[in-house]
Amino acid sequence: MSVLAPFALAFVAGIVSFTSPCCLPLMPGYVSYVSGVAGGGSTLTLISQALRTTADTARRQMSFASSTFGATARYLPARSGIRSR
């Protein structure tokens, strides 16, 4: 067995994986996004939209986490028989 055989096998497996029906249709959008052709506005606008989306996501996650932990802290002692004052 040649030393290059595992690398050739990995390359062929990558090509097969790339041409799968799940991956190949996504490539044109990905390539245009990475190359910068797909932006509808300026770079500054795209960055501000991305930051706004990230901030909104973080705010929603923190809200969900605090609500969940608060509800757990409130109702778990009552279910376990521990009385609050």
KAUR-V635358 format. One record per residue. PHI is phi in whole degrees, 0 to 359 (999 if undefined). PSI is psi in whole degrees, -180 to 180 (none if undefined). Layout:
phi=PHI psi=PSI
phi=PHI psi=PSI
//
This chain:
phi=999 psi=134
phi=285 psi=158
phi=290 psi=-28
phi=274 psi=-6
phi=299 psi=-45
phi=297 psi=-36
phi=292 psi=-39
phi=295 psi=-41
phi=296 psi=-41
phi=295 psi=-39
phi=296 psi=-45
phi=296 psi=-41
phi=296 psi=-37
phi=295 psi=-41
phi=296 psi=-44
phi=297 psi=-42
phi=295 psi=-39
phi=295 psi=-37
phi=273 psi=8
phi=293 psi=156
phi=296 psi=-17
phi=276 psi=-26
phi=256 psi=-44
phi=300 psi=-41
phi=294 psi=-20
phi=276 psi=-16
phi=296 psi=-42
phi=300 psi=-42
phi=293 psi=-40
phi=294 psi=-45
phi=295 psi=-41
phi=291 psi=-33
phi=291 psi=-46
phi=293 psi=-37
phi=283 psi=-14
phi=91 psi=4
phi=286 psi=-32
phi=272 psi=45
phi=252 psi=133
phi=277 psi=-16
phi=224 psi=-164
phi=286 psi=167
phi=295 psi=-39
phi=297 psi=-41
phi=296 psi=-43
phi=295 psi=-40
phi=293 psi=-43
phi=294 psi=-36
phi=294 psi=-40
phi=294 psi=-42
phi=294 psi=-39
phi=295 psi=-42
phi=295 psi=-41
phi=296 psi=-42
phi=295 psi=-41
phi=297 psi=-42
phi=296 psi=-44
phi=297 psi=-40
phi=296 psi=-42
phi=294 psi=-40
phi=295 psi=-43
phi=294 psi=-38
phi=296 psi=-45
phi=296 psi=-45
phi=296 psi=-44
phi=292 psi=-36
phi=295 psi=-43
phi=294 psi=-46
phi=293 psi=-36
phi=294 psi=-44
phi=294 psi=-38
phi=295 psi=-44
phi=293 psi=-28
phi=279 psi=-45
phi=262 psi=-20
phi=294 psi=-45
phi=299 psi=-36
phi=293 psi=-36
phi=284 psi=-25
phi=267 psi=-1
phi=94 psi=1
phi=278 psi=130
phi=265 psi=139
phi=267 psi=159
phi=281 psi=none
//
